[in-house]
Amino acid sequence: MTPANAAETPEPAPSATVLVVDDEKNIRRTLELVLVGEGFRVRCAASAEEALVIIDAGDEPVDLVLLDINLPRMNGHACLELLRADDVTRDLPVIVMSGHASVNDAVRAIKLGATDFIEKPLLRERVLVSVRNALDAARSRRALAVVAREQLEKYEMVGRTPAVLKVFREIERVAPTRASVLITGESGTGKELISRAIHRLGPRSKGAFIKVNCAAIPRELIESELFGHEKGSFTGATQRKRGLFEQAHGGTLFLDEIGDMDLLAQAKVLRALQSGEILRVGGEHVFHVDVRILAATNKDLTKEVERGTFREDLYFRLAVFPMRSPSLRERREDIPLMVDAFLTHFCHENGLRKKTIMPQAMAMLLARSWPGNVRELRNAVERMAILSDDEITVADLPEDPHASPFDDDTAPADPDDSDAMPGDSHEDASFPAPPDGSLLSLREYRELAEGHHIRHTLRALSWNVSRAAIALGVERTNLHKKIRAYGIKRES
């Protein structure tokens, strides 16, 4: 009989399925015993061909592959390449194993997309740590992808930094209300996306969303554009025209670049907001409109009010709920998430296979200043998606139009500054080769490669340690320790 409280006992989380691929039966059996003992489900294959059949069958989804390099017929490298070429298995974690590994084997496996590389003879704890880390990372990526999809569907934006999460919370709070919203921020930060999210999540979502760029309409035409005109009201008015306020009736009117609106037009907009009534140019009949106003500007309107170029009463009418769209510099950690979202979008839009951006290329994107903010990043990713092969490398990055030896962001700091590096290395950026005649262990070679990559990144960023730390994805204090450990110095 089932106990009465059985329903209250939570189901244990399902364990992951690991596919062990090795032509040596004893190794397959040993790994199976170790992994089953830790709660994993295990399947085994004696060849790459058998492994691919198991994965393709899909009767029991495989969560991770432990793959030997030296297999009969199809070797591990060829098998890994096939897995990475298939959209279904592109992100499947694969840990490569070898008992006769060379440096080239390890480098090639990692370049092909291996999650980790383990040398034989296999150590129990080393295998378990690698498996758990790979599965945890894969789960985190999947969870992040789900969050990103939900954010895109809801806000048409993605991010997980405090600055952008604050924007999401404010959108949720203000969308259900009737309040006017003033969105400030630099050009290219996504102010229009914020306004569209407010409209879409509010009670007027079934109504029209009408955008007007106040900076793009000539001063003599803005009144006609906003309020409409009657036939014959001025030269060229050959027929009656409904204004944007009328078109937005029951919906939302988004006044973009409101700070560039003429003072005379500001006065008429204020009257329309106060009374809800408009009069077409040359007309006699007053119309009542029900419109929610959202406005955006890259100017500081409080300073414009002080200068007399913006009406104070209109400012307070618009800024019932002020919001600020953060610059990309304030949410730099969101760049990888945005790059992935943009890549997915542009590859799908252009009928291209999903592409992967290589770590060093991502590091260089993280290091850029992006004065054009998200708009500039989006345009750069679109270019890369169209022009690159399946793997986007540093060579595929569009030239940084803002890079200059005189820029504050890239110029070397004062020698006394703790974030500056003295001297210069003038090293080649190619992948490091071991010293002639030397045989290095994988650990020694990893250290050689890490030191070389740190030195190359510092040099690419004019030896600015703070920016290099961001590009490398490490804490600045940790980078300082590595610089000292590897004896990295600039030569005078």
C-alpha positions as CSV (number, residue, x, y, z in Angstrom):
1,M,0.0,0.0,0.0
2,T,1.2,3.5,-0.8
3,P,1.8,5.6,2.3
4,A,-0.7,8.5,2.7
5,N,2.1,11.1,2.5
6,A,3.8,9.6,-0.5
7,A,2.6,12.4,-2.7
8,E,4.4,14.9,-0.5
9,T,7.8,13.3,-1.1
10,P,9.6,15.1,-3.9
11,E,10.7,13.1,-6.9
12,P,14.5,12.8,-7.1
13,A,16.0,14.8,-9.9
14,P,16.7,12.6,-13.0
15,S,20.4,11.7,-13.3
16,A,22.3,12.6,-16.5
17,T,23.1,10.0,-19.2
18,V,26.8,9.7,-20.1
19,L,27.9,7.9,-23.2
20,V,31.3,6.3,-22.9
21,V,33.1,5.8,-26.2
22,D,36.3,3.7,-26.1
23,D,37.5,0.6,-28.0
24,E,39.0,-0.9,-24.9
25,K,36.4,-3.0,-23.0
26,N,38.2,-2.7,-19.6
27,I,38.1,1.1,-19.8
28,R,34.5,1.2,-20.8
29,R,33.6,-1.2,-17.9
30,T,35.7,0.8,-15.3
31,L,34.2,4.2,-16.3
32,E,30.7,2.6,-16.2
33,L,31.2,1.3,-12.6
34,V,32.6,4.7,-11.5
35,L,29.8,6.8,-13.1
36,V,26.9,4.4,-12.1
37,G,28.3,4.5,-8.5
38,E,27.9,8.3,-8.6
39,G,24.2,8.1,-9.8
40,F,24.7,8.6,-13.5
41,R,23.1,6.5,-16.2
42,V,25.7,5.1,-18.6
43,R,25.7,3.8,-22.1
44,C,28.8,2.4,-23.9
45,A,30.0,2.3,-27.4
46,A,33.2,0.6,-28.8
47,S,33.5,2.9,-31.8
48,A,32.6,6.3,-33.0
49,E,30.2,4.9,-35.6
50,E,28.3,3.0,-32.8
51,A,28.2,6.2,-30.7
52,L,26.7,8.3,-33.5
53,V,24.0,5.6,-34.0
54,I,23.1,5.8,-30.3
55,I,23.0,9.6,-30.3
56,D,21.0,9.8,-33.5
57,A,18.4,7.1,-32.3
58,G,17.4,9.5,-29.5
59,D,15.5,6.8,-27.5
60,E,17.4,7.9,-24.5
61,P,18.9,11.4,-24.8
62,V,22.6,11.6,-24.1
63,D,23.7,14.5,-21.8
64,L,27.5,14.1,-22.1
65,V,30.0,12.1,-24.1
66,L,33.3,10.7,-22.9
67,L,35.2,10.2,-26.2
68,D,38.5,8.5,-26.8
69,I,40.6,10.0,-29.6
70,N,42.4,6.8,-30.8
71,L,39.4,4.8,-32.1
72,P,39.4,2.3,-35.0
73,R,38.2,3.6,-38.4
74,M,36.7,7.0,-37.5
75,N,38.8,8.6,-34.8
76,G,37.6,10.9,-32.0
77,H,38.5,14.1,-33.8
78,A,36.4,13.1,-36.8
79,C,33.5,12.1,-34.5
80,L,33.7,15.4,-32.6
81,E,33.7,17.3,-35.8
82,L,30.5,15.6,-36.9
83,L,28.8,16.3,-33.6
84,R,29.7,20.0,-33.8
85,A,28.5,20.2,-37.4
86,D,25.0,19.0,-36.4
87,D,22.6,21.7,-35.0
88,V,21.1,19.0,-32.7
89,T,24.4,18.0,-31.1
90,R,26.3,21.3,-31.5
91,D,26.1,22.1,-27.8
92,L,26.4,18.5,-26.5
93,P,29.3,18.4,-23.9
94,V,32.1,16.2,-25.1
95,I,35.1,15.3,-22.9
96,V,38.0,13.9,-24.9
97,M,40.3,11.2,-23.6
98,S,43.6,9.9,-24.8
99,G,46.5,7.7,-23.6
100,H,49.0,8.9,-26.2
101,A,48.1,12.6,-26.3
102,S,50.3,15.2,-27.9
103,V,50.0,18.9,-27.5
104,N,48.5,19.0,-31.0
105,D,45.9,16.5,-30.1
106,A,44.8,18.6,-27.1
107,V,44.8,21.8,-29.1
108,R,42.9,20.3,-32.0
109,A,40.2,18.8,-29.7
110,I,39.6,22.1,-27.9
111,K,39.5,24.0,-31.2
112,L,36.9,21.4,-32.5
113,G,34.7,22.2,-29.4
114,A,35.7,19.6,-26.8
115,T,34.6,20.6,-23.3
116,D,37.7,19.2,-21.6
117,F,40.7,16.9,-22.3
118,I,41.7,14.1,-20.0
119,E,44.9,12.1,-20.2
120,K,45.0,8.4,-19.6
121,P,45.6,6.6,-17.3
122,L,42.3,8.0,-16.0
123,L,42.0,9.2,-12.4
124,R,38.6,8.7,-10.8
125,E,38.4,12.1,-9.2
126,R,39.6,13.9,-12.3
127,V,37.0,12.2,-14.4
128,L,34.2,12.9,-11.9
129,V,35.2,16.6,-11.6
130,S,35.3,17.0,-15.3
131,V,32.0,15.3,-15.9
132,R,30.2,17.3,-13.2
133,N,31.7,20.6,-14.3
134,A,30.7,20.0,-17.9
135,L,27.1,19.0,-17.0
136,D,26.8,22.0,-14.7
137,A,28.0,24.4,-17.4
138,A,25.6,22.8,-19.9
139,R,22.7,23.2,-17.5
140,S,23.6,26.8,-16.9
141,R,23.8,27.5,-20.6
142,R,20.4,25.9,-21.2
143,A,18.8,27.8,-18.3
144,L,20.3,31.0,-19.5
145,A,19.0,30.3,-23.0
146,V,15.5,29.8,-21.7
147,V,15.7,33.1,-19.8
148,A,17.0,34.9,-22.9
149,R,14.2,33.5,-25.0
150,E,11.6,34.6,-22.4
151,Q,13.2,38.1,-22.2
152,L,13.2,38.4,-26.0
153,E,9.5,37.4,-26.2
154,K,8.5,39.8,-23.5
155,Y,10.8,42.8,-23.8
156,E,12.6,42.3,-27.2
157,M,15.8,42.8,-25.1
158,V,18.1,40.5,-23.2
159,G,20.4,41.0,-20.2
160,R,21.1,39.8,-16.7
161,T,23.2,42.7,-15.3
162,P,21.6,44.8,-12.5
163,A,21.3,47.8,-14.8
164,V,19.1,46.0,-17.3
165,L,17.2,44.0,-14.7
166,K,16.2,47.3,-13.1
167,V,14.8,48.4,-16.5
168,F,12.7,45.2,-16.8
169,R,11.3,45.8,-13.3
170,E,10.4,49.3,-14.1
171,I,8.7,48.2,-17.4
172,E,6.6,45.7,-15.4
173,R,5.6,48.4,-12.9
174,V,4.6,51.2,-15.3
175,A,3.2,49.2,-18.2
176,P,-0.3,48.6,-16.6
177,T,-0.7,52.3,-15.7
178,R,-1.8,55.3,-17.8
179,A,1.3,57.3,-16.7
180,S,3.4,59.2,-19.2
181,V,7.0,57.9,-19.3
182,L,10.1,59.8,-20.2
183,I,13.0,57.5,-21.3
184,T,16.5,59.0,-21.2
185,G,19.8,57.6,-22.3
186,E,22.5,57.7,-25.0
187,S,21.7,57.0,-28.6
188,G,21.6,53.4,-29.5
189,T,20.8,52.1,-26.0
190,G,17.3,50.8,-26.9
191,K,14.9,53.5,-25.8
192,E,12.4,52.6,-28.5
193,L,12.5,48.9,-27.4
194,I,11.7,50.0,-23.9
195,S,8.7,52.1,-25.1
196,R,7.4,49.2,-27.3
197,A,7.7,46.8,-24.3
198,I,5.7,49.2,-22.1
199,H,3.0,49.4,-24.9
200,R,2.9,45.7,-25.5
201,L,2.6,44.8,-21.8
202,G,0.0,47.4,-21.0
203,P,-3.8,47.6,-21.4
204,R,-3.4,49.4,-24.8
205,S,-1.5,46.6,-26.5
206,K,-4.3,46.0,-29.0
207,G,-4.2,49.7,-30.0
208,A,-1.8,51.3,-32.3
209,F,1.8,52.1,-31.5
210,I,2.7,55.3,-33.4
211,K,6.3,56.6,-33.4
212,V,7.3,60.1,-34.4
213,N,10.9,61.2,-34.7
214,C,10.7,64.8,-33.6
215,A,14.2,65.5,-34.8
216,A,13.5,64.3,-38.4
217,I,10.4,66.5,-39.0
218,P,11.0,70.0,-40.3
219,R,9.8,72.7,-37.9
220,E,7.2,74.0,-40.3
221,L,5.6,70.6,-40.8
222,I,5.6,69.1,-37.3
223,E,2.2,70.6,-36.3
224,S,0.6,69.1,-39.4
225,E,2.3,65.8,-38.7
226,L,1.1,65.7,-35.1
227,F,-2.4,67.1,-35.4
228,G,-3.2,66.7,-39.1
229,H,-4.6,69.3,-41.5
230,E,-7.6,70.1,-43.7
231,K,-7.6,70.3,-47.4
232,G,-6.4,73.6,-48.7
233,S,-5.2,74.8,-45.3
234,F,-1.7,75.6,-46.8
235,T,0.1,75.3,-50.1
236,G,0.4,71.6,-50.9
237,A,-2.4,70.5,-48.6
238,T,-4.3,68.8,-51.5
239,Q,-6.4,66.5,-49.2
240,R,-7.4,66.1,-45.6
241,K,-4.8,64.3,-43.4
242,R,-5.2,62.7,-40.0
243,G,-2.4,63.5,-37.6
244,L,-0.4,61.1,-35.5
245,F,-2.4,61.9,-32.4
246,E,-5.6,60.8,-34.2
247,Q,-3.8,57.7,-35.5
248,A,-2.7,56.8,-32.0
249,H,-6.2,57.1,-30.5
250,G,-6.8,54.2,-28.1
251,G,-3.1,53.3,-28.3
252,T,0.3,54.8,-27.6
253,L,2.2,57.8,-29.2
254,F,6.0,57.6,-28.9
255,L,7.7,61.0,-29.2
256,D,11.3,60.0,-30.0
257,E,14.0,62.7,-29.6
258,I,11.5,65.0,-27.8
259,G,14.3,67.3,-26.8
260,D,14.7,68.4,-30.4
261,M,11.1,69.6,-30.7
262,D,10.5,73.3,-31.5
263,L,9.1,75.5,-28.7
264,L,6.0,76.4,-30.6
265,A,5.2,72.7,-31.2
266,Q,6.0,72.0,-27.5
267,A,3.2,74.4,-26.5
268,K,0.7,72.7,-28.7
269,V,1.7,69.2,-27.6
270,L,1.3,70.4,-24.0
271,R,-2.3,71.7,-24.7
272,A,-3.2,68.4,-26.3
273,L,-1.8,66.4,-23.3
274,Q,-3.7,68.7,-20.8
275,S,-7.1,68.7,-22.5
276,G,-7.0,65.6,-24.7
277,E,-8.3,67.7,-27.5
278,I,-6.6,68.5,-30.9
279,L,-7.4,70.8,-33.8
280,R,-6.3,70.0,-37.3
281,V,-4.3,72.8,-39.1
282,G,-6.9,74.9,-40.9
283,G,-9.8,73.1,-39.2
284,E,-12.7,74.3,-37.1
285,H,-13.7,71.1,-35.2
286,V,-12.0,70.0,-32.1
287,F,-11.4,66.3,-31.7
288,H,-11.0,64.4,-28.4
289,V,-8.2,61.8,-28.4
290,D,-7.3,59.1,-25.9
291,V,-3.6,58.6,-26.2
292,R,-0.8,57.4,-23.9
293,I,2.4,59.4,-24.3
294,L,5.8,57.9,-24.1
295,A,8.8,60.1,-24.9
296,A,12.5,59.6,-25.3
297,T,15.6,61.8,-25.5
298,N,19.4,61.6,-25.4
299,K,19.5,65.1,-23.9
300,D,19.4,66.3,-20.3
301,L,16.0,68.0,-20.4
302,T,16.6,69.7,-17.0
303,K,19.5,71.5,-18.6
304,E,17.5,72.3,-21.6
305,V,14.8,73.8,-19.3
306,E,17.5,76.0,-17.7
307,R,18.6,77.1,-21.2
308,G,15.1,78.0,-22.2
309,T,15.0,75.5,-25.1
310,F,12.5,73.2,-23.4
311,R,9.3,74.0,-21.6
312,E,9.4,73.2,-17.9
313,D,5.6,72.5,-17.8
314,L,5.9,70.0,-20.6
315,Y,8.9,68.4,-19.0
316,F,7.0,67.7,-15.8
317,R,4.0,66.5,-17.8
318,L,6.1,64.0,-19.7
319,A,8.3,62.9,-16.8
320,V,5.6,61.4,-14.6
321,F,7.6,58.2,-14.6
322,P,11.2,58.8,-15.6
323,M,13.3,55.9,-16.8
324,R,16.9,55.6,-17.9
325,S,18.2,53.3,-20.6
326,P,21.7,52.2,-19.5
327,S,24.7,52.4,-21.9
328,L,26.5,49.3,-23.1
329,R,29.5,50.3,-21.0
330,E,27.3,49.9,-17.9
331,R,26.2,46.4,-18.9
332,R,29.3,45.0,-20.6
333,E,28.7,41.6,-19.0
334,D,25.5,41.3,-21.2
335,I,27.6,41.5,-24.4
336,P,28.0,37.6,-24.8
337,L,24.3,37.1,-24.2
338,M,23.4,39.8,-26.8
339,V,25.9,38.6,-29.3
340,D,24.4,35.1,-29.1
341,A,20.9,36.4,-29.5
342,F,21.8,38.6,-32.4
343,L,23.8,35.8,-34.1
344,T,20.8,33.4,-33.8
345,H,18.4,36.1,-35.2
346,F,20.6,37.1,-38.2
347,C,21.6,33.5,-39.1
348,H,17.9,32.5,-39.1
349,E,16.9,35.6,-41.0
350,N,19.5,35.0,-43.7
351,G,19.0,31.2,-43.9
352,L,22.5,30.5,-42.4
353,R,23.6,27.8,-40.1
354,K,24.0,28.8,-36.5
355,K,27.5,30.2,-36.0
356,T,29.9,30.1,-33.0
357,I,32.0,33.0,-31.9
358,M,35.5,32.0,-30.7
359,P,36.6,33.0,-27.2
360,Q,39.3,35.5,-28.4
361,A,36.9,37.2,-30.7
362,M,34.4,37.6,-27.9
363,A,37.2,38.9,-25.7
364,M,37.9,41.6,-28.3
365,L,34.2,42.5,-28.5
366,L,34.1,42.9,-24.7
367,A,37.2,45.1,-24.8
368,R,35.7,47.6,-27.3
369,S,34.3,50.9,-26.1
370,W,31.0,50.8,-28.1
371,P,30.0,54.5,-28.1
372,G,27.2,53.5,-30.4
373,N,25.9,51.2,-27.8
374,V,23.6,48.2,-28.6
375,R,22.8,49.5,-32.1
376,E,26.5,49.5,-33.0
377,L,27.0,46.0,-31.5
378,R,23.9,44.7,-33.4
379,N,25.3,46.1,-36.7
380,A,28.7,44.5,-36.0
381,V,27.2,41.1,-35.3
382,E,25.0,41.2,-38.4
383,R,28.1,41.9,-40.5
384,M,29.9,39.0,-38.9
385,A,27.0,36.6,-39.3
386,I,26.9,37.3,-43.1
387,L,30.6,37.4,-43.9
388,S,32.1,34.7,-41.5
389,D,32.4,30.9,-41.7
390,D,30.8,28.7,-39.1
391,E,33.4,29.9,-36.5
392,I,33.8,33.6,-36.0
393,T,37.4,34.5,-35.3
394,V,39.2,37.8,-34.5
395,A,39.9,38.1,-38.3
396,D,36.1,38.3,-38.9
397,L,35.5,41.2,-36.6
398,P,34.7,44.5,-38.4
399,E,37.3,47.2,-37.9
400,D,36.8,49.3,-34.8
401,P,36.1,52.8,-36.1
402,H,36.7,54.3,-32.7
403,A,40.1,52.7,-32.1
404,S,42.8,55.4,-31.8
405,P,46.2,55.6,-30.1
406,F,44.9,58.9,-28.6
407,D,41.7,57.5,-27.1
408,D,41.5,57.7,-23.3
409,D,40.0,54.2,-23.2
410,T,43.0,52.6,-25.0
411,A,45.9,54.9,-24.3
412,P,48.4,53.7,-21.7
413,A,47.8,55.1,-18.3
414,D,50.4,57.1,-16.3
415,P,53.4,54.9,-15.3
416,D,52.5,55.4,-11.6
417,D,49.0,54.1,-12.1
418,S,48.7,50.6,-10.7
419,D,46.6,49.6,-13.7
420,A,49.3,50.5,-16.2
421,M,52.0,48.2,-17.4
422,P,55.5,49.6,-18.1
423,G,57.4,48.9,-21.3
424,D,56.4,46.9,-24.4
425,S,56.7,43.3,-25.5
426,H,56.4,43.5,-29.3
427,E,55.4,39.8,-29.4
428,D,53.8,37.9,-32.2
429,A,50.1,37.0,-31.6
430,S,50.3,33.5,-33.1
431,F,49.7,30.4,-30.9
432,P,52.8,29.7,-28.8
433,A,55.1,26.8,-29.8
434,P,57.0,24.8,-27.1
435,P,60.7,25.6,-26.9
436,D,62.8,23.7,-29.4
437,G,63.5,20.1,-28.4
438,S,61.3,20.2,-25.3
439,L,58.5,17.9,-24.4
440,L,55.9,19.6,-22.3
441,S,53.1,18.1,-20.2
442,L,49.6,19.4,-21.0
443,R,49.7,21.3,-17.7
444,E,52.9,23.0,-18.7
445,Y,51.6,23.8,-22.1
446,R,48.4,25.2,-20.8
447,E,50.5,27.6,-18.6
448,L,52.6,28.5,-21.6
449,A,49.5,29.2,-23.7
450,E,47.8,31.2,-20.8
451,G,50.8,33.4,-20.3
452,H,51.0,34.0,-24.0
453,H,47.3,34.9,-24.3
454,I,47.4,37.3,-21.3
455,R,50.5,39.0,-22.8
456,H,48.8,39.3,-26.2
457,T,45.6,40.6,-24.8
458,L,47.4,43.2,-22.7
459,R,49.3,44.3,-25.8
460,A,46.2,44.5,-27.9
461,L,44.6,46.8,-25.2
462,S,47.6,49.1,-24.8
463,W,48.5,47.3,-21.6
464,N,45.5,48.6,-19.7
465,V,45.0,45.9,-17.0
466,S,41.4,46.9,-16.1
467,R,40.2,46.5,-19.7
468,A,42.3,43.3,-20.2
469,A,40.7,41.8,-17.1
470,I,37.2,42.4,-18.6
471,A,38.3,40.9,-21.9
472,L,39.8,37.8,-20.3
473,G,36.8,37.4,-17.9
474,V,38.9,37.5,-14.7
475,E,39.1,39.8,-11.6
476,R,41.6,42.6,-12.0
477,T,43.4,41.5,-8.8
478,N,43.6,37.9,-10.2
479,L,45.1,39.2,-13.4
480,H,47.7,41.1,-11.5
481,K,48.7,37.9,-9.8
482,K,49.0,36.0,-13.1
483,I,51.1,38.9,-14.6
484,R,53.5,38.5,-11.7
485,A,53.5,34.7,-11.8
486,Y,54.3,34.6,-15.5
487,G,56.8,37.5,-15.3
488,I,55.0,39.5,-17.9
489,K,56.7,42.9,-18.4
490,R,56.8,45.5,-21.1
491,E,60.3,46.1,-22.4
492,S,61.5,49.7,-22.6
